[in-house]
Amino acid sequence: MRRKVEGIHLQEALDQLRTAAHLVEMNRVAGLDRAMVRAINDIKEWLVAKSDPGLREEIEELAYFVPWDIPRNMPKVQVDVSGVLVDTVWIA
């Protein structure tokens, strides 16, 4: 799946950002992990608000994939002075 969507599962991304030597400092400075979690939480809130109340459990069980440059093991996000933008999320 990861090669088809050019992304990785959110939990794997968080693990990489918090443990991979070349990503730890970048994550600390830019808050990439927090931005990704915030984006997913916003999506979950939107899904809950727009769907039938009985689907809440199913929404919690969805898998979220974030953009990732797999060969370089780098997140594919936009970072500027206003913050971090996760512009694509895949849901399975």
N, C-alpha and C positions, 0 to 999 in steps of 0.2 A: 504494500500500500504506500509506503513512504516514497518510493520512486515515482509512483503515478501522480502524487499530489505535491511533490517537492516539499514535503514537510515531515515532521515527526510528532509523535504523541506528546501532549502537553507535559506529562510527568517525565518523560525522557528528556525533553527540552529543559525542564527545571533542574533535573539531575545534572545535565551537562553544564548548565550555567553556574551551578553551585560547586562543581567538582573538577571540571576540566581546567587544567592549569592556564591555558591561553584565554579562558573565558571568565574566570573568577573576578579579576580586577575590573574588566569591562562591565560585568554585571553589577559589581559593587558601585561603580561610578554612575552608571546609567539607569540602574534599577530595572533591567530587562525582565527579570523574573516577576517582579511586582506588576509590571505593565502587562505581561502575558496573563497572569492570574486575574487582573482587573478586567481585561478584555473578555476572558471566558466568563467571569461572573456577570458582566454586563449582558452577554449573550444569554446566559441562563435566566437572568431576571426578565429579559425581553420575551424569551420563550414561555416562561411561566405566565407572564401577563397576557400573552396573546393566545394561549392555548386553553383547552379544557382543564379545569382544576384536577380532574382525575388522572391527568398525564404527568403530574409533578414527579412521581417516582421514575417514570421512563426518562424524563428530561435529566434527572440526576445520574442516570446510568449511561448517558451518551458519552462517546469518546470524542475528544477534541484534539485536532492536529494543527500545529502552528508552522509557519513557513521556516524552512531550514535549508541551508546550503550543505547538503550531506557530504560531498567530497571534502569540503574545507572544515566541516563541523562548526558551522557558524550560523547564528540566527539571521534570518532575512527580514529585518525590520527597519523602519526609518527612524533615525534619531536626529533630533535637532534641538534648538534651545527651548522649544515649547514642550518637549518630552519625547516619549517613545510611541510610535504608531505601529500596531500590529494590523496590517491592512487586509489580511486574508486569514480565515480560520475555516478548516474543514471539519464537518461534524459527521460522525458515523454512529 
